[in-house]
Amino acid sequence: MISSKFVATFALGSIALLTFGAAPATAQSHVNSPDPLLGAPSVNTEESHIGTLTGHAEEGKHLYRRYCIGCHGPDGDGNGMNAQWIDPKPRDFTEATFKCRSTPTGTLPTDQDLYNAITRGFINTNMPSWKPLTEQQRADLVAFIKTWSPRWAKEKPGDVLVIPAEPPVTIESILHGRELFQKLECWKCHGPAGHGDGPSAATLTDSKDNPIRPYNFSTGTRFKCGATNQDIYRIFMTGVDGTPMPSFHDTLTGNDPWDLVHFLRTLQISYPSKELDLWQGYVASHGKDIKPIGPDSAAGAQ
């Protein structure tokens, strides 16, 4: 079944297509060929490699023109005709700055990262999941997206983060993660209870000076970059480029990232998890001993 979000986005792309004019009946296949709907890409041609699939930019161009131009724009800069009504704003592909990566902060993502983002979509945004497209079509779109920035011709993606095995979920792990949430001042943006209402939340902007909202754990069932504990771990260690969320690769060591993952799960009160069950049982018997998170907790939470 095609989701309503996909249908809405398809409709926006179709409107854009009609607005700019129909595609030429004998469109040339080269990605950098003249096209009345698209600006000139920064790179003449690109391929993507996802598993056994090879994506081709010349094929992805037609898909971009049909499905993506309305939001991401004819020049790939996020200034499509629908962008003025969208919040958060569409991604500017010319900067080659991507939120969801398996590579270090500041580096290019892998083709698989871009493919995963197109497939998954971005929760709390207008970017839907594009699973209705075939795997080959999504691979072709990745290849074309890479033509918008010259970085792809000059740089290689960073080394993929190796995620260690997750240790068992224990109350000690959750409590230590809570201490880290206090110590690293995560509450300043995400709020003491993870509601996205910290004292800094209203002042946050992205790399293009657009207002940006911290994630609200209490209402969320998944994160922008995935739903598993491994996905959350990856977010900590790679950062969310283009946003105020930094990489903690040089800050968190050992099992620290896993402890923080386990604590954050307890803030997702609408999402059943073993972490939440364990925490709620602990609070029921130790509630009076738990120090609050925030500016008044001098020694952190216990």
Beta strands, then each sheet from edge to edge (+ up, - down):
strand 1: 47-50
strand 2: 53-56
sheet 1: 1+ 2-
end
